[in-house]
Amino acid sequence: MRATGLGALADLGFRGLDNDVRDPVIVTGFHASRTHKFTPGQKEANRVLAVGRAPVEHGFAHLENWRILAKLRTDPAHVTQLLRALLVLTNLEVNR
């Protein structure tokens, strides 16, 4: 991803996957514990990250309704086109 100039917003399950602090490719939220409470800035950063990830999570949730995807075995380039088409159809249905 770094070589192509792309990045990703991810949940806390991906913490530690990208350890380059100066040029992160995978951006995850802050983690709190009993001894380490969030600062107001960390809370705001997590909120902004969640707002950015929400549409993607909703899209994946809607795509799970398309059973054909569970049995799909094809070229990844075709899958990308199919997913884009399914997301358009799903968004049209949801907005209706």
C-alpha positions as CSV (number, residue, x, y, z in Angstrom):
1,M,0.0,0.0,0.0
2,R,2.8,2.4,0.8
3,A,4.4,1.9,-2.6
4,T,1.2,2.9,-4.4
5,G,0.5,5.8,-2.0
6,L,-2.7,4.3,-0.5
7,G,-3.7,4.1,3.1
8,A,-6.5,2.5,5.2
9,L,-8.6,3.4,8.2
10,A,-8.9,0.4,10.4
11,D,-10.3,-0.7,13.7
12,L,-8.2,-1.6,16.8
13,G,-7.9,-5.2,15.6
14,F,-5.2,-4.0,13.2
15,R,-3.1,-2.3,15.8
16,G,0.6,-3.1,15.4
17,L,0.3,-4.1,11.8
18,D,2.0,-0.9,10.6
19,N,4.7,0.2,13.0
20,D,6.0,3.1,10.9
21,V,4.9,6.0,13.2
22,R,6.2,8.8,10.9
23,D,4.4,7.5,7.7
24,P,1.5,5.3,8.7
25,V,-0.4,3.4,6.0
26,I,-2.9,1.8,8.3
27,V,-4.5,4.3,10.7
28,T,-6.1,2.8,13.9
29,G,-7.6,4.5,16.9
30,F,-6.3,4.9,20.4
31,H,-6.7,2.1,22.9
32,A,-7.7,2.9,26.5
33,S,-7.2,0.7,29.6
34,R,-7.8,0.9,33.3
35,T,-4.5,2.7,33.8
36,H,-4.4,4.7,30.6
37,K,-7.5,6.9,30.1
38,F,-8.2,8.8,26.9
39,T,-7.2,12.4,26.6
40,P,-9.8,14.7,25.0
41,G,-7.6,14.8,21.8
42,Q,-7.5,11.0,21.7
43,K,-11.3,10.8,22.2
44,E,-11.8,13.2,19.3
45,A,-9.4,11.3,17.1
46,N,-11.2,8.1,17.7
47,R,-14.5,9.8,16.9
48,V,-13.2,11.2,13.6
49,L,-11.9,7.8,12.7
50,A,-15.2,6.1,13.5
51,V,-17.1,8.7,11.3
52,G,-14.7,7.9,8.4
53,R,-15.1,4.1,8.8
54,A,-18.9,4.0,9.3
55,P,-19.9,4.2,5.6
56,V,-17.5,1.4,4.7
57,E,-18.8,-0.8,7.6
58,H,-22.4,-0.2,6.5
59,G,-21.5,-1.0,2.9
60,F,-19.9,-4.3,4.0
61,A,-22.9,-5.1,6.1
62,H,-25.2,-4.6,3.2
63,L,-23.0,-6.7,0.9
64,E,-23.4,-9.6,3.2
65,N,-27.0,-9.8,2.0
66,W,-25.8,-10.8,-1.5
67,R,-25.4,-14.6,-1.1
68,I,-23.7,-14.9,-4.5
69,L,-20.5,-13.4,-2.9
70,A,-20.1,-16.4,-0.6
71,K,-19.5,-18.7,-3.6
72,L,-17.7,-16.3,-5.9
73,R,-14.5,-17.6,-7.5
74,T,-13.2,-15.3,-10.1
75,D,-10.5,-12.8,-11.0
76,P,-10.0,-10.0,-8.4
77,A,-10.4,-7.3,-11.1
78,H,-13.9,-8.7,-11.9
79,V,-14.8,-8.9,-8.2
80,T,-14.0,-5.2,-7.8
81,Q,-16.3,-4.3,-10.6
82,L,-19.0,-6.6,-9.3
83,L,-18.7,-5.2,-5.7
84,R,-19.0,-1.6,-7.1
85,A,-22.1,-2.5,-9.0
86,L,-23.7,-4.3,-6.0
87,L,-22.9,-1.3,-3.7
88,V,-24.7,1.0,-6.2
89,L,-27.7,-1.3,-6.3
90,T,-27.7,-1.6,-2.5
91,N,-27.5,2.2,-2.0
92,L,-30.3,2.7,-4.4
93,E,-32.4,0.1,-2.5
94,V,-31.5,1.6,0.9
95,N,-32.3,5.2,-0.2
96,R,-35.6,4.1,-1.7
